[in-house]
Amino acid sequence: MNKTQTTIIGASLVFLGVLAIIHHVLVSGRLFDLSDILHHEFFEAILLTAGITLLITTGLTKNE
């Protein structure tokens, strides 16, 4: 994968994570919901962590 593709994938994952957070706040009315922690918060964390990791990695690697 080249740098452009990795950046697009990383930005997409971060965008999906933010959308999941907005959805969760609109549905439950709370940012954190302990009774639903294995559903929304889990996927939010995975999407944001993977996206931010890809964006940092592509920013720190040298051009090919």
N, C-alpha and C positions, 0 to 999 in steps of 0.2 A: 504494500500500500504506500502511496506517496503521501507527502505532507499535506496536500490539499484535501485528499480524501479523509485522512485521519482528523483533520481540523473540522471538516463538515460533520463527521460522525460524532466527534466530541461535542460540538455545539448542539447537535440534534439531541444528544442524550441529556445535556444540561437543560435544554428547552423542554423536553418531556418531563424531566424532574420538576421544573418550575410549574408546568401545567398540572402535574399530579398534586403539588402542594396547593395550588389555587383550587383545584377540584375538591381536595380534602377540606379546606377551609370553608368552601361554599356548602358542602354537604353536611359537615358536622358542626360548623360554627366555631371550631377550636383548631388551633394549630397543632396541638398534640392531643391524642386521644388514646389513653392507655388500654381501653377495651378493644381497640382496633389497631394495636401497634404492629401486629403481624401482617397486616394488609397494606395500608397506605404508607406508613413510615418506612417499612422495609423496602418497598419499591422506590420510594423517594430517595432513600439513602443510596441504594445501588445505582440508580440512574445518575444522580449527582456526582457520586464518587467516581464512577467510570468515566463520565464526561469530563470532569475537571482533571482527572489523571491523564486522559488523552490530550487535552489542551495544554497541560503543563509539559508533557513529554514532547509534543511537537514544537513547543516554544523553545525548549532547551536543546533539541538536537540540531546539529549543523545541517546546512543545505546539502543535498546529495547531488 
